[in-house]
């Protein structure tokens, strides 16, 4: 026998058409309407919670609110109707606890919730996702704040995008099959106690609380809009047309232990600390990017350089314990690292521009003045990082802008693993052992300039042509300097 809730789940009243749609059956398209117009209008039907849910879930407020008043599991819930491609699902955090760990999990399922009534697992991850046709991922616990509003949606490609309040964070995960009907899945887990579905037509994005931000940080605040600050645009001026990137922020999953990140695009060194203030961008660099940062806090009594650089190491693969006290020790890691020391005297509201061209040339500007140029390997992905160990104690991301021409180039690809590249003590960005003065001419042909490094010893003593002739996969060869075996030859761009 059907319950009252089951009956409500079987029928959805369309607000603008007064049309009854039987869930699970193909609905007819009203006369005079195309299917595209009809499906668009169906997105205006409010999303409610399905009557099928975990044992610890309690539905309230006409099934717009789902709560888990006890326990920490059995909190799976579904939308009462399928979600269309590119239809945003808005979820408000109504109640948050501090007694547990973990937070809300979000995703989609191809399985009609009515068919899962007797086989709901304890958890969405990994139990539900192990079943065919389910895609769910946990959000970061720091994002689950009372009264914040999360949204997510799926593209036709299967990529799921998400964001919090007025900030969009891009692709969350992918691989969703969009060829059939998809219901929203929530696992009200851990410290997430109660959530509410918000109707898209009545939802007003909640602006971030910027009370803790210095009034001088007008550029940082503007980074949440789709406008490039005029002075930044002037500094980056060229004949190109620029495109705003709103999904760039500090990677909060890995940073130094003495860093605090606020509003996702502002990073500060904790008071009284002087090291372990590493921060990474959440996206790898794209050829043609110009990344604009603002100095949002300085500590005048501190002396020392702002450390910055690029690495082929994905920050997501690092642990906090991997970050050394001395930034120079990063070059001893197996990945590709270039570490630079910026000794400029910075003040609040100074703007720093980092740009990379198609050839891998990186240039750095302080306000309007270029002061450093160095090269990186453009054939592998690169992440920009900083260590705020000197006068600069706060950095804010203004924006990343790129020319239309550079949008055609893909992100720097083909990662090179287990490559040890060091830079010399002068900090000029040239790879090589820290105690070596690189030769200017190849020691083999004595004609061409040195433009490669030998792995693993790191010596730079040959041109790439001679080194490639000497060493080939499967052929044993030794370094002319130290006689250690050559395992690879790495092209160097000076």
Buried (B, 14 or more C-beta within 10 A) or exposed (E): EEEEBBEBBBEBEBBEBEBEBEBEEEBEBEEEEEEEEBBBBBBBBBBBBBBBBBEBBEBEEEBBBBBBEEEBBBBBBBBBBBBBBEBBBBBBBBBBEEEBEBBBBBBBBBBBBBEBEEEBBBBBBEBBBEEEBBBBBBBEBEBBBEEBBBBBBBBEEBBBBBBBBEBEBBEBBEEBEBEEBBBBBBBBBBBBBBBBBBBBEEBEEEEBEBEEBBEEBEBBBBBBEEEBBEBBBEBBEEEBEBEBBBBBBBBBEBBBEBBBBBBBBBBBBBEEBBBBBBBBBBBBBBBBBBBBBBBBBBBEEBEBBBBBBBBBBBBEEBEEEEBBEEBBEBBEBBBBBBBBBBEBEBEBBBBBBBBBBEEBBBBBBBEEEEEBEBBBBBBBBBBBBBBBBBBBBBBBBBBBBBBEEBEEBEEBEEBBEEBBBBBBEEBEBBBBBEEBEBBEBBBBEEEBEBBBBBBBBBBBBBBBBBBEBBBEEEEEBBBBBEEEEBBBBBEBBE
